[in-house]
Amino acid sequence: MPSVEELYRNYGILADATEQVGQHKDAYQVILDGVKGGTKEKRLAAQFIPKFFKHFPELADSAINAQLDLCEDEDVSIRRQAIKELPQFATGENLPRVADILTQLLQTDDSAEFNLVNNALLSIFKMDAKGTLGGLFSQILQGEDIVRERAIKFLSTKLKTLPDEVLTKEVEELILTESKKVLEDVTGEEFVLFMKILSGLKSLQTVSGRQQLVELVAEQADLEQTFNPSDPDCVDRLLQCTRQAVPLFSKNVHSTRFVTYFCEQVLPNLSTLTTPVEGLDIQLEVLKLLAEMSSFCGDMEKLETNLRKLFDKLLEYMPLPPEEAENGENAGNEEPKLQFSYVECLLYSFHQLGRKLPDFLTAKLNAEKLKDFKIRLQYFARGLQVYIRQLRLALQGKTGEALKTEENKIKVVALKITNNINVLIKDLFHIPPSYKSTVTLSWKPVQKVEMGQKRATEDTTSGSPPKKSPAGPKRDARQIYNPPSGKYSSNLSNFNYEQRGAFRGSRGGRGWGARGNRSRGRLY
């Protein structure tokens, strides 16, 4: 084992040799042997080995292995020095190997080391993005779970920081190709991260790129399979995937395949859905997703059939008026509960799909069923008017901080929900029914609209009752009742499903996996 003095002497020989440095192989070998010495010798070796590495290609393997020994040293300062110098070994065919090594080193629990590894990976990424990706994806596909997890997170957080000259079209194509391999066997959390990675790529910002991402999500969602409402993993998988697909839909990228699946497979089983996520109103979450997707549904093969399923589900949440005794009082003890959040979603979805078959209510339903529906609409509308007036009265004059209390936040949301339902019901009461009004779903941010949409939008924010009662028999004024106890969601923000850790299993047969077994324990 060389001493500190010998290491300095051989360093001097190499430094003084300038262009003839490659002729002093023995001197470089002495420096490589420094990794077998004590703390001081190792620190010197960690600095000297990379400095002259490029001059001795025949000793490349020995040099890299020597540096790796230092990366695993018990002394944290030696490890940090060795890791910091690793990018100097990333030349030519050695770069993918160095990337592979650095990826494995992401498993460190030392924060300073972890930052050094991240910086080193970013450094070699700028030298050769494709080679670096080779090392990263090699470990994602074959490495230990902790390495895989951190490599995926590295890609999801660091790719967006790289300049355009690094993330070229060819590099993005490689990321997409390799990601597809990984997506054959992923957990729910991993899937979300990969969608974040892919949706951030410039080459996938186009209509065709978005369509490609939707197809990837549809494949993950297993839309060809029969839906099993009693299997929490099946339910969670569908909702997780759908949540990822929703931001991709537009007037050019249609949600038809997802909307069809929800109408045919999910709606009929809505009441039997199960989920392991505690506190989640799974039925409302499904209906909110359907409502968001319905705006971008294209031509649907079984439109009338699916519209009927949606209509039948809507009827379940729109009760008939309670029977009345001869004196005009309610015969029953309780008014039916109006589930405003559910009705907003279902009515909005029906309104959106109904535009594609505008004569559904008049030509596809028999007269008795249409009459029944209008009675339900009228009953709901009357309850809405009273409830809207009470909400507006409760919020009147309140601004700023007063509106930020939990109670008032709920009332603001309730007002948005009831206003939306009010607008949609008025549309359906037109003769023939109209599908022209535009509303913003209560949990979505308000969008700016064109002048041509102004009137429809005003309807969504106005809480005033209609000037004219909807078509149907008028009731005596003394029969006006207090509003039914409406049920609306107190969840004020859009539910961010992917953060709930819904997928209980992991890869390899527990959760989204069961698509293949990866090898384990691959070392440098």
VOGU-3710 file (C-alpha; in Angstrom, 3 decimals, decimal comma):
1> mpsveelyrn> 0,000/0,000/0,000  1,479/3,356/-1,005  2,004/6,019/1,604  0,880/9,633/1,325  4,409/10,607/0,224  4,407/7,948/-2,515  1,042/9,094/-3,769  2,246/12,691/-4,019  5,459/11,594/-5,721  3,604/9,577/-8,372
11> ygiladateq> 1,093/12,362/-8,792  4,039/14,669/-9,527  5,376/12,245/-12,136  2,029/12,222/-13,947  1,481/15,978/-13,637  4,952/16,762/-14,997  4,675/14,323/-17,892  2,186/16,582/-19,704  1,628/15,024/-23,150  3,578/11,850/-22,276
21> vgqhkdayqv> 1,475/11,077/-19,205  0,114/7,892/-20,792  3,593/6,378/-20,718  3,652/6,293/-16,908  1,275/3,422/-16,311  3,159/2,255/-13,211  2,728/5,645/-11,542  -1,032/5,575/-12,153  -1,233/2,029/-10,771  0,354/3,240/-7,540
31> ildgvkggtk> -2,400/5,867/-7,247  -5,044/3,200/-7,876  -3,550/1,149/-5,044  -4,065/4,145/-2,761  -7,669/3,026/-2,206  -6,310/0,211/-0,025  -4,594/2,626/2,366  -5,801/4,669/5,317  -8,104/7,674/5,423  -5,527/10,168/4,134
41> ekrlaaqfip> -4,415/7,911/1,295  -8,006/7,268/0,244  -8,827/10,969/0,165  -5,875/11,613/-2,113  -6,739/8,639/-4,323  -10,338/9,924/-4,671  -8,955/13,133/-6,185  -5,981/11,761/-8,164  -7,652/8,768/-9,877  -10,222/10,788/-11,888
51> kffkhfpela> -7,676/13,491/-12,759  -5,596/11,162/-14,947  -8,309/8,604/-15,824  -8,666/9,595/-19,482  -4,957/8,947/-20,179  -5,128/5,242/-19,279  -7,980/3,575/-21,213  -6,419/0,154/-20,625  -6,853/0,694/-16,865  -10,392/2,105/-17,140
61> dsainaqldl> -12,099/-0,828/-15,414  -9,570/-0,885/-12,610  -9,868/2,874/-12,130  -13,664/2,863/-12,045  -13,728/-0,063/-9,621  -11,201/1,683/-7,396  -13,350/4,811/-7,318  -16,416/2,695/-6,532  -14,624/1,216/-3,536  -14,220/4,766/-2,285
71> cededvsirr> -17,914/5,523/-2,965  -18,729/2,737/-0,494  -16,167/3,686/2,158  -17,223/3,940/5,801  -15,869/7,494/6,004  -18,590/9,846/4,777  -16,105/12,516/3,671  -14,306/9,983/1,442  -17,601/8,816/-0,031  -18,655/12,354/-0,812
81> qaikelpqfa> -15,332/13,180/-2,468  -15,455/10,004/-4,558  -19,066/10,611/-5,662  -18,324/14,221/-6,543  -15,594/13,104/-8,953  -17,584/10,319/-10,676  -18,675/12,458/-13,680  -15,023/12,612/-14,757  -15,232/8,884/-15,515  -18,265/9,404/-17,786
91> tgenlprvad> -16,415/9,321/-21,089  -17,385/7,367/-24,201  -18,605/3,855/-23,514  -18,056/4,312/-19,775  -20,869/6,858/-19,430  -23,838/4,439/-19,248  -21,978/2,452/-16,597  -21,304/5,585/-14,561  -24,969/6,558/-14,919  -25,948/3,087/-13,709
101> iltqllqtdd> -23,626/3,431/-10,719  -24,868/6,904/-9,814  -28,456/5,697/-10,060  -27,718/2,937/-7,553  -26,092/5,492/-5,272  -29,420/7,345/-5,064  -30,348/4,893/-2,313  -28,105/6,720/0,168  -29,789/8,114/3,295  -27,166/10,851/3,703
111> saefnlvnna> -28,715/14,077/2,383  -25,394/15,623/1,344  -24,442/12,465/-0,560  -27,875/12,313/-2,131  -27,505/15,878/-3,409  -24,051/15,091/-4,787  -25,453/12,068/-6,654  -28,263/14,195/-8,091  -25,816/16,859/-9,228  -23,500/14,253/-10,737
121> llsifkmdak> -26,379/12,672/-12,666  -27,450/16,073/-13,975  -23,854/16,772/-14,969  -23,506/13,621/-17,088  -27,047/14,101/-18,422  -25,777/17,280/-20,080  -22,820/15,344/-21,540  -24,869/12,508/-23,011  -28,597/12,378/-22,273  -29,194/9,057/-24,040
131> gtlgglfsqi> -26,350/7,307/-22,231  -27,517/8,651/-18,878  -31,077/7,526/-19,561  -29,712/4,067/-20,349  -28,246/3,808/-16,861  -31,342/5,230/-15,159  -33,828/2,987/-16,952  -31,592/-0,044/-16,463  -31,990/0,388/-12,711  -35,678/1,291/-12,931
141> lqgedivrer> -36,323/-1,972/-14,750  -33,942/-4,234/-12,837  -32,774/-2,519/-9,651  -33,864/-2,714/-6,044  -37,176/-1,092/-5,124  -35,559/1,848/-3,302  -33,299/2,545/-6,293  -36,208/2,240/-8,720  -38,341/4,584/-6,650  -35,672/7,265/-6,406
151> aikflstklk> -34,664/6,965/-10,072  -38,280/7,549/-11,114  -38,540/10,545/-8,790  -35,270/11,898/-10,193  -36,737/11,810/-13,699  -40,045/13,321/-12,584  -38,377/16,276/-10,845  -35,172/16,910/-12,818  -36,116/16,429/-16,471  -38,102/19,651/-16,524
161> tlpdevltke> -35,019/21,587/-15,373  -32,910/20,523/-18,356  -32,474/22,905/-21,307  -33,939/22,255/-24,761  -30,554/21,439/-26,258  -30,318/18,477/-23,873  -33,919/17,267/-24,159  -33,946/16,921/-27,939  -36,707/15,197/-29,869  -34,609/12,016/-30,073
171> veeliltesk> -34,022/12,051/-26,311  -37,751/12,508/-25,646  -38,531/9,609/-27,982  -36,130/7,432/-25,965  -37,838/8,490/-22,721  -41,225/7,522/-24,178  -39,958/4,175/-25,476  -38,311/3,222/-22,181  -41,274/4,490/-20,142  -43,602/2,184/-22,063
181> kvledvtgee> -41,448/-0,770/-20,965  -41,683/0,322/-17,340  -45,448/0,883/-17,567  -45,922/-2,819/-18,212  -45,410/-3,352/-14,476  -46,012/-0,357/-12,208  -47,702/0,619/-8,978  -50,314/3,365/-8,911  -47,872/5,920/-7,509  -45,274/5,055/-10,147
191> fvlfmkilsg> -47,870/5,414/-12,875  -48,748/8,923/-11,696  -45,070/9,908/-11,724  -44,550/8,556/-15,232  -47,592/10,445/-16,480  -46,048/13,571/-14,970  -42,795/12,817/-16,786  -44,403/12,086/-20,149  -46,965/14,880/-20,119  -44,114/17,352/-19,571
201> lkslqtvsgr> -42,275/16,351/-22,753  -42,451/18,963/-25,521  -42,968/16,352/-28,233  -46,149/15,174/-26,477  -47,738/18,620/-26,217  -49,290/18,238/-29,676  -52,759/16,808/-30,350  -51,233/13,540/-31,573  -48,947/13,470/-28,535  -51,851/13,945/-26,139
211> qqlvelvaeq> -53,798/11,268/-27,958  -50,859/8,923/-27,513  -50,851/9,619/-23,774  -54,606/8,982/-23,548  -54,080/5,615/-25,232  -51,339/4,799/-22,713  -53,705/5,628/-19,844  -56,533/3,620/-21,414  -54,230/0,622/-21,630  -53,327/0,971/-17,961
221> adleqtfnps> -57,006/1,304/-17,049  -57,828/-2,034/-18,740  -60,914/-0,621/-20,424  -61,307/-3,852/-22,375  -61,901/-5,780/-19,166  -65,203/-6,184/-17,329  -65,387/-3,812/-14,378  -65,464/-5,394/-10,921  -67,040/-2,929/-8,454  -66,344/-5,150/-5,448
231> dpdcvdrllq> -62,567/-5,186/-6,062  -61,023/-2,076/-4,443  -57,877/-2,374/-6,571  -59,954/-2,477/-9,753  -61,926/0,594/-8,679  -58,850/2,513/-7,568  -56,985/1,662/-10,737  -59,802/2,991/-12,922  -60,142/6,219/-10,939  -56,388/6,750/-10,774
241> ctrqavplfs> -56,054/6,319/-14,522  -59,091/8,445/-15,306  -57,793/11,237/-13,095  -54,578/11,212/-15,150  -56,506/11,218/-18,430  -58,879/14,100/-17,643  -56,310/16,942/-18,138  -55,402/15,468/-21,543  -58,906/15,691/-23,006  -59,859/18,564/-25,296
251> knvhstrfvt> -62,078/19,296/-28,269  -59,494/17,456/-30,383  -58,594/14,667/-27,948  -61,830/12,932/-27,078  -62,867/11,169/-23,888  -65,344/8,892/-25,692  -63,727/5,613/-24,714  -63,661/6,521/-21,015  -67,178/8,014/-20,975  -68,540/4,901/-22,696
261> yfceqvlpnl> -66,872/2,649/-20,129  -68,239/4,709/-17,230  -71,783/4,630/-18,647  -71,747/0,943/-19,519  -69,713/-0,545/-16,688  -69,514/1,860/-13,750  -72,846/3,693/-13,481  -74,926/0,492/-13,205  -72,682/-0,561/-10,284  -72,379/2,851/-8,629
271> stlttpvegl> -73,982/1,825/-5,324  -71,696/-1,226/-4,889  -68,323/0,460/-5,446  -65,661/-0,254/-2,832  -62,477/1,602/-2,003  -59,747/1,271/0,655  -59,407/5,070/0,835  -60,918/6,090/4,136  -63,333/9,001/4,042  -63,674/9,038/0,249
281> diqlevlkll> -67,183/9,396/-1,204  -66,364/6,992/-4,008  -69,699/7,485/-5,775  -69,299/11,250/-5,889  -65,710/10,916/-7,109  -66,876/8,718/-10,005  -69,652/11,143/-10,926  -67,296/14,130/-10,826  -64,891/12,392/-13,185  -67,713/11,496/-15,545
291> aemssfcgdm> -68,941/15,097/-15,538  -65,467/16,450/-16,336  -65,016/13,986/-19,197  -68,490/14,432/-20,694  -67,578/17,840/-22,154  -65,058/16,221/-24,486  -66,949/13,130/-25,567  -66,904/12,547/-29,329  -69,218/10,404/-31,424  -70,436/7,462/-29,357
301> ekletnlrkl> -71,564/4,190/-30,925  -74,313/3,373/-28,418  -75,247/6,943/-27,583  -78,965/6,358/-26,964  -78,326/3,290/-24,800  -75,708/5,050/-22,695  -77,746/8,231/-22,451  -80,623/6,130/-21,123  -78,342/4,594/-18,456  -77,249/8,068/-17,450
311> fdklleympl> -80,879/9,242/-17,407  -81,970/6,293/-15,252  -79,176/6,999/-12,765  -80,175/10,681/-12,667  -83,766/9,687/-11,802  -82,487/7,825/-8,734  -81,304/11,128/-7,281  -84,301/13,242/-8,368  -87,193/12,185/-6,120  -90,889/12,573/-6,788
321> ppeeaengen> -92,761/15,063/-4,579  -94,058/13,482/-1,345  -97,711/12,486/-1,377  -100,037/15,014/0,192  -102,963/14,486/2,520  -106,357/16,019/1,772  -105,571/19,107/3,835  -102,538/19,880/1,688  -100,012/18,798/4,309  -97,342/16,199/3,589
331> agneepklqf> -98,609/12,697/4,301  -95,126/11,467/5,166  -93,002/12,580/8,073  -89,946/13,660/6,066  -89,210/15,452/2,835  -86,952/13,485/0,457  -83,306/14,471/0,725  -81,954/16,275/-2,309  -78,373/15,196/-3,023  -77,200/18,318/-4,796
341> syvecllysf> -73,590/17,277/-5,504  -74,656/14,025/-7,144  -77,373/15,735/-9,168  -75,009/18,476/-10,368  -72,657/15,835/-11,809  -75,359/13,641/-13,340  -77,393/16,522/-14,728  -74,280/18,129/-16,233  -73,208/14,832/-17,846  -76,732/14,286/-19,202
351> hqlgrklpdf> -76,811/17,858/-20,508  -73,480/17,395/-22,302  -74,316/14,038/-23,907  -77,904/15,140/-24,568  -76,579/17,737/-27,012  -75,610/14,846/-29,260  -79,155/13,446/-29,221  -81,371/16,482/-28,573  -84,646/14,627/-29,167  -83,918/12,000/-26,503
361> ltaklnaekl> -86,439/13,382/-24,004  -89,163/14,058/-26,565  -88,779/11,207/-29,059  -86,973/8,419/-27,191  -89,014/8,464/-23,965  -92,698/7,645/-23,790  -95,081/10,396/-22,702  -95,592/8,950/-19,227  -91,867/8,804/-18,493  -91,319/12,340/-19,753
371> kdfkirlqyf> -94,168/13,583/-17,559  -92,642/11,785/-14,578  -89,258/13,407/-15,292  -90,735/16,895/-15,499  -92,525/16,414/-12,189  -89,213/15,446/-10,611  -87,468/18,418/-12,226  -90,152/20,794/-11,010  -90,013/19,454/-7,461  -86,222/19,752/-7,427
381> arglqvyirq> -86,384/23,265/-8,912  -88,793/24,471/-6,221  -86,533/23,152/-3,489  -83,571/24,829/-5,191  -85,211/28,256/-5,241  -85,810/28,268/-1,514  -82,363/26,897/-0,790  -80,630/29,416/-3,095  -82,449/32,302/-1,420  -81,388/31,063/2,025
391> lrlalqgktg> -77,760/30,693/0,928  -77,667/34,135/-0,659  -79,206/35,636/2,459  -76,619/33,876/4,660  -73,752/35,164/2,495  -75,145/38,648/1,917  -72,686/41,394/2,811  -69,882/38,964/3,629  -66,522/39,662/1,989  -62,835/38,926/2,470
401> ealkteenki> -61,997/37,080/5,656  -65,652/36,446/6,503  -65,975/34,241/3,416  -62,927/32,196/4,419  -64,515/30,536/7,436  -65,181/26,837/6,967  -68,931/27,325/7,261  -69,062/30,095/4,649  -66,754/28,223/2,278  -69,234/25,359/2,313
411> kvvalkitnn> -72,100/27,769/1,657  -70,248/29,338/-1,289  -69,714/25,893/-2,815  -73,340/24,986/-2,136  -74,449/28,143/-3,927  -72,340/27,259/-6,972  -73,805/23,748/-7,044  -77,408/24,888/-6,710  -76,980/27,668/-9,283  -75,559/25,167/-11,764
421> invlikdlfh> -78,454/22,763/-11,252  -80,910/25,655/-11,576  -79,485/26,670/-14,971  -79,498/23,108/-16,306  -83,059/22,416/-15,132  -84,298/25,600/-16,814  -82,675/24,409/-20,051  -84,471/21,070/-19,878  -87,819/22,768/-19,238  -87,703/24,509/-22,603
431> ippsykstvt> -90,031/23,104/-25,253  -88,284/21,363/-26,841  -85,529/20,841/-24,222  -82,483/23,043/-24,790  -78,821/22,187/-24,304  -77,330/25,627/-24,934  -76,439/26,929/-21,461  -72,847/26,774/-20,279  -71,951/26,207/-16,639  -68,674/25,737/-14,813
441> lswkpvqkve> -68,697/22,718/-12,514  -68,675/23,827/-8,883  -65,247/22,373/-8,097  -63,562/23,793/-11,210  -62,074/27,305/-11,544  -64,270/29,719/-13,479  -63,164/30,053/-17,100  -63,228/33,265/-19,091  -65,887/33,110/-21,774  -66,492/34,731/-25,115
451> mgqkratedt> -69,119/37,446/-25,465  -71,452/35,015/-27,187  -71,570/32,949/-24,023  -72,247/35,844/-21,693  -75,930/35,242/-21,167  -75,485/31,556/-20,417  -72,696/32,286/-17,980  -74,719/34,898/-16,154  -77,219/32,167/-15,424  -74,591/30,203/-13,559
461> tsgsppkksp> -73,885/32,978/-11,107  -77,324/34,370/-10,621  -79,113/33,014/-7,612  -82,384/34,746/-8,406  -85,428/32,567/-9,053  -86,792/32,337/-12,596  -89,297/35,007/-13,522  -91,645/32,336/-14,725  -92,415/29,047/-13,046  -91,454/25,970/-15,069
471> agpkrdarqi> -94,152/24,250/-17,039  -96,453/22,171/-14,874  -99,365/22,595/-12,452  -99,104/25,574/-10,119  -99,457/25,115/-6,424  -101,197/27,267/-3,938  -98,897/29,761/-2,214  -99,653/28,301/1,211  -98,070/25,022/0,133  -94,561/26,519/-0,084
481> ynppsgkyss> -92,312/24,398/2,146  -88,968/24,739/3,844  -86,111/23,404/1,705  -85,421/19,685/2,017  -82,215/18,876/3,842  -79,914/18,868/0,840  -76,738/16,865/0,735  -73,771/18,555/-0,869  -70,088/17,907/-0,649  -68,174/19,730/2,039
491> nlsnfnyeqr> -64,982/18,793/0,257  -64,141/22,216/-1,074  -61,207/21,473/-3,316  -60,939/19,197/-6,296  -60,091/15,808/-4,836  -56,492/14,963/-5,695  -56,800/11,233/-5,856  -53,236/10,273/-6,638  -51,958/11,673/-3,353  -53,994/9,290/-1,283
501> gafrgsrggr> -51,850/6,183/-1,807  -54,849/4,203/-2,933  -52,933/1,350/-4,462  -52,310/-1,030/-1,631  -50,155/-3,440/-3,588  -46,906/-2,991/-5,413  -45,388/-4,548/-8,496  -45,079/-8,273/-8,971  -48,607/-9,465/-8,233  -49,877/-7,059/-5,575
511> gwgargnrsr> -51,776/-4,188/-7,136  -50,952/-3,058/-10,650  -48,218/-5,643/-11,043  -48,450/-9,349/-11,853  -47,053/-8,698/-15,295  -43,602/-10,115/-14,819  -40,919/-10,633/-12,235  -37,890/-8,389/-12,306  -34,445/-9,578/-11,309  -33,166/-8,312/-7,976
521> grly> -29,933/-7,282/-6,391  -28,025/-6,164/-9,455  -24,773/-4,595/-8,287  -22,366/-2,272/-10,025
//
